[in-house]
Amino acid sequence: MKLSKLLLLSLAICLPLVIYSPAIAQDEGQDEPYYIVKAGDSLWKIAARFGLSLNELQKANTIGDAGQVVIGARLVIPGLPGASGELDTTIAPYGESLRSLSRRYGISISAFANLNRMISPTELYAGATLIVPVTANEDLTFNGGANLDSGQSLLELALLHGQDVWSLAMDNNLPGTWTGLPGDVLRVAVSSLSDTPAGLPEAITNVEVDPLLMVQGGTKVVKVYAPPGAAMSGSLGERALNFFPQDYGYATLQGIHAMTPPGLYPLTLEGELPGGERFAFSQNVVIGDANFPYDPSLEVDPATLGPAVTEPESELWNSLGAPVTPQKMWNGQFASPVPADFKDCWTSLFGNRRSYNGRPYDSFHSGLDFCGRVGTELYAVAPGKVVYTDTLTVRGKVVVIDHGWGVYTAYDHLSEILVQPGEMVQPGQLVGLGGATGRTTGPHLHWEVWVGSVQVNPVDWLARAYPDP
């Protein structure tokens, strides 16, 4: 009798422990997709990465206090029907497609699209946050890229990379060993993770797009790691890209116009490898809204307004930045164009929307305005060649300097020009004196930076070096 009572008492004590055991709760939801909390995570950040509201994530995990998140905790990720197992998120690099990503993570194209709630392949833009399954074996990931050449069989490709042909077909979601297409880039087993872009030929070992998420008025850098002798070309939206040889391959700089509507734009790379193999790849990139403010309408001389005055001058101005000198003359960060007393004194920033004499806001401020007086010394910011000097109706006395690679700087509203076209200049060299000529409300320097025939935010070029930060 006493023994029976002891057994009942033991069961009574143990039963609540079993009912409220966290391990049992996890086992019951083990088929649901989940995420393991890592250092630096917050519930809000996790929800945003998985496309959820904070309330949805809290409700799915019965969390009352959003601030109580423990490293190592397992959170159920709701709203992903058909998904299971551990998930994580990653940023989509340039050079991948739904096909290549499905191969990278070992799931079908449709499963990958469903996991990321994608309806169209165009939603896979560079810089997008992707939901991906966590592979069980990180040491052997099918993450290398290999081209299936014309006339080459899948068996030959498998033997070259030390793999079984049927395994290679299965790992690339091919229905059979006979279904590989010439030019297709297939995933092959490597011993460590690789950044090789699967949408491009095997010889293109990496493509860096900096920044991946661009904004109006910014400067985009694209580096293509390719063998010597390759021919490179490309475009960003409707603008052609000019590539220049580097030790690692090729690089290009392109400005984003300040009035570009925010959205997705195709970044296209084309070329020919030394062996004669041609390639082309295109993937959307994001251009975001810089949220430029609207300046108060400026009162200026009416004689400097109107299409008859502004259009011919704008056409001339735009033509000056069109030629592309293949020699890069600068190295590192640009210096200040004004004396130290004025280098941090700006009266108007780049990109601000502009109106004159109460007219519509249909233009933007194309440069950076520095404080100054009539006679303030103005300097070259980097090595370059003076390509234009003159007096214009809107811009007043101007100096334009070519720094190579399609990069120019321009100085407006000068009182005096101290250089001549064809003259080579060095950083810190005097090029002119500040003034108030042209359409202006007072003495200052209007300073512009052009990249790929586009005026960009000069502050960026004063804050970092291009193309390498």
PELINWO-V287111 format. One line per field, one symbol per residue. ss: DSSP state (h for helix, s for strand, l for the rest). phi: phi as a letter, one per 30 degrees, with the letter a starting at -180 (. if undefined). psi: psi as a letter, one per 30 degrees, with the letter a starting at -180 (. if undefined). A space follows every 10 residues. Layout:
ss=???
phi=???
psi=???
//
This chain:
ss=lhhhhhhhhh hhhhhhhhhl lhhhhhhhll lllsssllll llhhhhhhhl lllhhhhhhh llllllllll lllsssllll lllllsssss sllllllhhh hhhhhlllhh hhhhhlllll hhhllsllss ssslllllll ssssssslll lllhhhhhhh llllhhhhhh hlllllllll llllssssss llllllllll lllllsssss llssslllss ssssslllll ssssssllss sllsslllss ssssslllll llssssssss sslllllsss ssssssssll lllslllsll lhhhllhhhh hhhhhhhhhh llllllllll lllllllsll lllllsssll llsslsllll llsslllsss llllllsssl lllsssssss sslllsssss ssssllssss sssslsslll lllsslllls ssslslllll lllsssssss sllssslhhh hhhllllll
phi=.ddddddddd ddddeddddc ddddddddcd dddbbcdcej dbddddeddc icdddddddd chcdcddcbc ejdccdcdib djdaidbbbb cdddjcbedd ddddcibded dddddchccb edddcdjddc cbddddbddb cdbccbdcdd icdddddddd cibddddddd dchcdadccd cejdccdbdb dbdbcedddc eedddabccb ddccbeidcc cbccdbdejd cbblabiccd cccbdbedlb bbbbdcddcd delcbdcccb lbdedjdcba bbbdbcccdd hddcdeeccb dedccjedcd dddddddddd cddcddddcc bjdddddbee dcdccccacd jedbbbhidd dcbbddaccc dlbdjddbbd caeabdcaba ccddcidbbb bccjiicbbb bcidcaccbb ejddbbeidd cabdabdida cldaccccbc biibdbdded ddcbcbdcd
psi=eeeeeeeeee eeeeeeeeeg keeeeeefgf fkklkkklkf lleeeeeeeg hlleeeeeef ghkejffikk kfkjkkjlgi kfllakllll kklkglleee eeeeghllee eeeeeghkek fffilkfkkk kkkkkejffi kiglkkkjlk fkleeeeeef ghlkeeeeee fghkflfggk kkfkjkklkl flkkgkjffl lefjflkkjj lejllkglkk kkkjjllkfk kklaljbgkk kjkkklefcl llkklkkfgk kkakkkjkkl akleffkllk kkkklkjlkf hkljlkkkjl jffglkefee eeeeeeeefe gekjkfkjfl jakklkflle fffgjkfklk fkkkkkhgll iglljgakkk lllkfkkklk flkakkfkkl kleefbklkk kkglggklkk klglfkkgll kfkkllkfkk faklahlajl glklkjklkk jhgkkljfee ffflkkfk.
//
